[in-house]
Amino acid sequence: MSPNNELGAVVPTAEELNYTIEFRSYNDDAWYTVAVFIEGSTLRVKYLNFSDENDDVFKSTDFKTLKEKNEFKGRFRQLSKQLQDNECRKLVKGVKVCASHSFTETDFKFYDAVVDAVQVKEHSTEQEEELCLCAFVLFWLHGPIAGNLTAAKIENICIVQPKMDDNPSVVSFLKIASESKDYTSSYSSPMSNGVSGRDMVAYCIEGSNNAHRLGFFERLKKAITCHDRRTEDTDLGGIKTPCMILVGNLDRELCSSTVTEFLHEHTSVSPNVFIFPSLSSEIYTRGAILLDSEKDFQKLCVFLSNPNCMITSSAGRPWVIIEKLVGLKKIKASIRTLLPTSKIIVQKNRNSGTNNDLKVVRKGTKEFEIASNLRDLFLAFSSHQERLYKRLALEEAKIYAARSFLNLPNRI
């Protein structure tokens, strides 16, 4: 019979523990096989083949924001599958894997990577068992060698499994956490709640007696200003450094929550996302991905800059990175150029049934080839547009210079 702890909760015995999921540790960012169970309002994470002293215990009150709670949930997943030698053909370019990285002969840890290339070799046979002699080049997604390429053998590689059903203990614990606190996102804006650029309308902020309305860009500026004050605070990682990635060629119907969930699923990073309104004549829109730390920024850049994959909409429209900014001054300067001088009116999108899902397409596939062509087309268009902007600025400068020369009154 299972004993009770000091909180009165039933503690499973060693025989009753089910090590059926993986957990990405906060200590070293590596994946471990774990068992979880609830003790009162806490969740205990037990690591396979480790002593009880290595258990992690999380309190339901540990999460300050909804973002932190969702990031914690994303650290659990179904056990990755160890491949057998005769299954090496499953490791094709672009497949996401969980592989071991050796620090010493006896110390190795598991991190996520993507198969970048395969060196196929003829298999041998030993005691009537097939032995894989192929070499696999891995592009590491996180861990101490994130962004680097290394070679690995099949015995060091596991395939990451599809998204699992939520673990009952984790679900119950997060429910307790939600009931104990009303969470708000890191930025106080409905953009993080799944509103698309075309759906965005002004919303009210309650004052003492009156309510005033803020448009999209005013809210974005307000979020950046609030972020400025928060950067004075420190956390376990030191002073926070605001970073931003500007992305172009997004579907007009894309929701910020879709982007946040997609990036978290693939990188375990939970950024704040803003989707900009677009003109009625434009067939695409732009967005900004905001992060609190350079560590998360670098991790996201590794994912977005991987030459062997591209992010596209369900219809095949590829993302295009416009600019990467580190530091509040650069971000403010960039945002300032987006702020309009007159009121912007954004009509609601009537096509509410449009699918705005995102996906990763891998190099070597037809989808990747099409996405590459579309990206090149967008870049060529952007380059042409930039030349037109420069021409416009030049012609305006000539007109202003002529007006100044004739000493005409400054009228518009």
N, C-alpha and C positions, 0 to 999 in steps of 0.2 A: 504494500500500500504506500502511496506517495506521502511523504511527510509535509507538514505545514511549516512555513517560515514565521518570523516574528510578526509579519503583517497579517497572518492568518490565511495567506494564499497557498494553494496546493503547489508544491514544488515537485516536478517530475523526477523520477529516479533516472540513473544513467541508462537503464534498459528502456525507459519510456521516451527518452529524448529522440526526436526525429531530425537528423541532420539532412534536410531536404532542400535548403535554399542557400544562396550565396549572399554575402554582405561585403560591401566595399568599406573597409575600415577608415575611420577618421584619422587614425594614427599614422598610417603609411600609404593610404590611398590604394592598397592592394585588395584583391578579392580573396575571401576565405569561405569555406564551407561552415555553416553555422546552424544551430538550433535556437529557437526563440520561444519564450513563454512569458506570460504576464504575472507580475507580483504586485498586487494592489493597483496602484496607478503608475507603475514603472514597467518597462520592458527590459528583460534580461537577454542578452545575446551571448551564447556560449559557442566558443570556437572548437571545432573538431581537433582532437589530439593536443589540446592545450588545457592547462590546469584552470581551476576555478578562479585563481587570482587574475587571470587574463580576461575574465568576463567583462563585457561592457554593459552598464546599467543606465538606461535613459529614463528621465522623468517626463511625465506628460506636460510639465510646465517649462521644459527646456526650450521650447520653440517660441521665439518672439514674434515671428511673422508667418503668414501662410506660405511664403516662399521657402522658409527654413523647413517647415513641416513637409512640404512636397519634395524638397531635396532629400530629406531623410527617407521618405518612402521610396525614392528612386534608387537608393543604395541597396535595395533587396531585389533579387531576381532568381529565376529558376537555375538549378545547377547546370553549369556548362558541361557539354558531353565530351568525354575523352575519346579521341579517335583511335581506331585500330589501324594497323598497317595497311590492311586491304581497303581502307576507306579514304585513302589519301586523295582520291579523285574529287572528293568533296571540297578540297581546299583549292579553289580557283581564285583568280585575281578579284579583289573586292570583297571577299567574304570576311565578316567580322569574327574575330577569334579572341579567346582568353588564353594567353600564353605565359609560360614561366620565364622569369628573368633571374639569372644566377648572380648573386653578389659574391658568394664563395662556393666551395664545393658542397657545403652543407646548408647554405642559406640561399633560398630562392623564393620568389614571390610571384603572384600572378597579376597581370595587367592586361587591359584590352589593347588589341591591335587589329590592323586590316592587312590581309594578304596582298602584297604589292607585286610579287612575281613568284613563279614556280620553276625550279630547275628539275625537270623530270629525269629520273634515272631508272634503269631496269631493276626490278625488285629481285631480291635473292631469297633463298629458302634455307631455313635452319631448323632441323628436327621437324620437318614437314610443316613448318609454320612460315608464312610469308613475311618477309622483312622489307619495309619501305626504306629506300636509300635516297629518296628525293630530298631536296633542300627548298625551304620556303622563306622568301624574303618578307619580313614583316615591317609595317609602318606603325609605330607605337602611338597610341592615342592618349595615354596618360602614364603616370609613373616617372621614375628618374630619367628615363631616356625617351620621353615623349617627343614626337616629331622626328625621331631618328629611324634609320633602317638597319635591321640586323637579320642574320640568317638563323633559322631554327629547324629542328628535326620534328617529325610528326609526334614523337613521344612527349614533346614539350608543348603541344598545342591542343586546346579544346575548342569546340565550336559553341559560340554563344547561342542559347536557345531562344525561340520566340518569346514574346512577352508573356509572363506567367499569370495565372490567376492569383489575386492578392492573397497573401498568407493570412489566415484567420486571426492569429495573435497580433500581427502588425496592424491589421484593419481595426481590431478592437482597441488597441493602444492609441491609434490616431483618432479614433472616435472619442476616447476619453480626453485626449488632448484638445480636441475641438470643443468639447463641452465645457472644458475648464477655462476657455479663453475665446474672446471674439477676435479673430485674426483680421489684419488688414495687410495689404500688399506693401512692399517697400516703398512704392510710389503711390500716392493717393490719386489715382486716375482710373476711370473706367476702361482705358485702353487695355489694361491687364486683365479685364474681365470678358474679353472676347468680342470687342466691338471693332468692326473693320473700318478702314479709312473712309469708305463711302457711306457707312452708317453713322459716322460721327456727327453729332450735333452739339450745340452748347448745352452745358448743364449748370445747375444752380449750386452755389455754396452758401449755406445758411450763415448769416451774420447775426449780430445782436438783435437788430430789428428788421433789417432789410436783407434781401437776397440779391446778389449780383451774379451775372452770367459770365463765364469764361469760355472762350473759344478754344479750339484744339491747340494752337500754337502757344496761347497764354498758359495753358495747363502744362505743356511740355517745358516752357521756360520756368514755370513755378517748380516743376519736378527737379530741374537742374539746380535751381537756387536752393531748394531743400537739401539736395545732395551735397551742395557746397558746405552747408553747415554740418552735415553728418561726417564729412571727411575729416573733421577735427577730432572725431572719436577714434579710439583704437580698439582692436579686437585681438584675438590670439595671434593673428597673422601680421599685426603691426598696423600702421596707418593705412587706411584704405585709399586706393588710387582709382578715381573714376576713369573708365575707358568706354569708348563707343565705336561700334562698327556700323557704317552706313551701307545699306544694301539697296540695290536698284533692280528694276525689272520684276517686281513682285506682282502677283495677281491683285487686281483692284478689290476683290472680295475677300482677301486674306485677313484673318483675325489675329490679333496679337497673341491671344491665348494659344492658338494653334502653333504659332512659332515657338512660344515658350515651352510648350509641352514637347514639341518635336526636338528642340535642341537639348532639353533635359534628358529625353530618352536616349539620345545618341552620345551625349557628352557628360551627363550628370551635372551640368551647369544650369542654373535657373536664372536667366537674365531678365531684365525688364525690357519690354519691347513696345515701341511706338510705331504704328503704321500711319504714314502721312496721307492726308487727303490728296486726291488727284483731280486734274481738270477733266471736264466731260469729254474733251477731245483726245485725251491720253488713253492708251490701251494698257498701261501698267502704272504702278505706283512705287513709292520708295518707303523705306523703314529704317529705324534706328534701334540697335541692340545696345543697351546700357548695362555695364557691369561695375561691380564695386572693387575688384582687385585685378592686378596684373596677372596673377596666377590663373584666374578664370578666363581672362582675356586671351592669354597665350594658349590655353587649352582649346578655346573656341576657334582661335585663328588656325590652329593645327587641323581641326576638323573641316573648317570652311575652305582651307587652302590645299587640301589633299588633292593632288593632281589625278588620282585614280577614281575620283567620284565627284558627282555634282548634285546639288540640291535643286529639285524642280517641283513645280506644282503638279497636281494630279493630271493636268492637261499637258504637262511637258514644258512649261515656261521656266527657264533656268534662272537661279539667283545670280546676280553680278555684284561683287564687292566693289563699292565706289571709293570708300576711304576708311582708314583705321586711325583712330585718335586716342592718345593717352594723355591724361592731364586735364584738369578742369578748364584752364584758359583756352586750350585748343577746342574743347567741346563747346564752350560758350561761344567762341568765335564762329564755329560752324553752325550752331543753332541760330545765332543771330542773323545769319544770312538767309535763314528760312522764314524769319518772322515777317509777316506782311504788315504794310502800313495802313491797310484798310481792312474792314471787316470781311471775313471769308464766310460765305454761305455754302454749306455742303448738303446736297440733297441726299435723302435716304436711298439706299440701294433697293430697288424693287425686285431684283433677282435674288431673293433671299434663299432660294433653294440651291444656289451654286455651290458646288463642292470645292472647298479650299484646302484639301489635305495636301501634305507635303511628302516627298519620298526622296530616297537617295538612289541615284542611278550609277552603275559601275562601269568603269572603262572596259571596252571590249564588247559592250552591248549596243544594240541598235538605238536604244533610248539615249545612251550617252552620246552617240554620234549625232543624233538629231539635236540634243541639248547643246552640244558644242557649236554646231552650226548656228543655232539661235542666239547663243551667247556672242559669237563673233559678229553676227548681224547687229545685235544691240550695241556692241562696242563701236562698230563702225558708225552707227547712227549717233551715238553719244559724241564721238570724235567730230563728226560733221556739225552737230549741234553746238559743240564748244567753239568751233571756228566761227559759227554764226554769231555767238555771243560776243566774241572778240571783235568781229566786224561791227556789230551793233555799238559796242563801247567806243570803237574808233570813230564811227560816224557821229555819235552823240558828242564826243569830245570836240570834233570839228565844229559842230553847231554851237556848242557852248563857247568855244573860243571865238567864233565869229560874232556872237552876241556880245561878248565881253569887249571885243574890239570896237564895235559900233556903239558901246555904252548904252545898250537898250535896257529898259526896265525889266527886272527879274519877275516875269509873269509866266504862269503855266496855264 
